[in-house]
Amino acid sequence: MKLFRLAAVLAVLAGPAYAQMPNLNLLQDAPSKTPEEKAAEAERDRAYKETLKKIPDSKGSNDPWGGMRSDPPKQPAPKASAATSAPKKTKSGTAAN
């Protein structure tokens, strides 16, 4: 009976250790493609790239509520003209913060 318990304990402990072992691939060199398969794949890639060129670029607005607004958003005034027209303040008094 003790032998059976010992075998069960070893089996339980060996399970996680077996799961951590690296996966060995004995068939590393897969069969290569035939020239016909390579030509067919090149033709598919060429046709795919040509199809992608035919898709038009989307230039439209991406604002779903754009038609609901009554007036377009107002553009802020350029800051360069506001900075030149404002009078410059001079410091007076002490330099204490």
C-alpha positions in Angstrom: 0.0 0.0 0.0 2.9 2.3 0.8 4.3 1.7 -2.7 1.0 2.7 -4.2 0.9 6.0 -2.2 4.5 6.8 -3.2 3.7 6.3 -6.9 0.6 8.5 -6.6 2.6 11.3 -4.9 5.3 11.1 -7.5 2.7 11.2 -10.3 1.0 14.3 -8.8 4.4 16.0 -8.4 5.6 15.1 -11.9 2.5 16.6 -13.6 3.5 20.3 -13.1 7.1 19.5 -13.8 6.2 17.9 -17.1 4.1 20.9 -18.1 7.1 23.2 -17.7 9.4 21.2 -20.1 10.0 22.8 -23.5 8.1 21.5 -26.4 10.6 19.7 -28.7 9.7 19.7 -32.4 11.4 16.9 -34.1 10.0 17.8 -37.5 11.7 21.2 -37.8 12.0 21.2 -41.5 8.5 21.3 -43.0 8.1 20.3 -46.6 8.8 23.4 -48.8 6.3 24.8 -51.2 6.3 23.6 -54.8 7.1 26.2 -57.6 3.4 26.1 -58.5 2.3 26.9 -54.9 4.9 29.8 -54.8 3.6 31.2 -58.1 0.0 30.9 -56.9 0.8 32.7 -53.6 2.7 35.5 -55.5 -0.4 35.9 -57.8 -2.7 36.1 -54.8 -0.5 38.7 -53.1 -0.3 40.8 -56.3 -4.1 40.7 -56.8 -4.6 41.6 -53.1 -2.3 44.7 -53.4 -4.1 45.8 -56.6 -7.5 45.5 -54.9 -6.2 47.6 -52.0 -5.2 50.4 -54.4 -8.8 50.5 -55.8 -10.3 51.3 -52.4 -11.0 55.1 -52.2 -9.7 57.1 -49.3 -12.3 58.4 -46.9 -12.1 62.2 -46.8 -15.5 62.9 -45.3 -16.1 64.3 -41.8 -16.2 61.8 -39.0 -18.7 63.9 -37.0 -22.1 62.0 -36.7 -23.8 65.1 -35.1 -22.4 67.5 -37.7 -25.8 68.0 -39.4 -27.5 68.9 -36.1 -25.6 72.1 -35.4 -27.1 75.3 -36.5 -23.8 77.2 -37.2 -20.3 76.0 -37.7 -17.9 76.2 -34.7 -16.3 79.6 -34.3 -12.6 79.9 -34.9 -10.6 81.6 -32.1 -8.9 84.9 -33.0 -5.2 84.6 -33.7 -3.2 85.4 -30.5 -0.4 87.3 -32.3 -2.6 90.4 -32.9 -3.9 90.3 -29.3 -0.4 90.2 -27.8 0.8 93.2 -29.8 -2.2 95.5 -29.0 -2.2 94.9 -25.3 -0.2 97.4 -23.2 2.8 96.1 -21.3 2.7 96.2 -17.6 5.7 97.4 -15.6 6.6 96.1 -12.2 6.5 98.4 -9.3 7.3 97.9 -5.7 9.2 95.0 -4.1 10.1 91.7 -5.6 8.4 89.7 -2.9 6.1 87.0 -4.0 
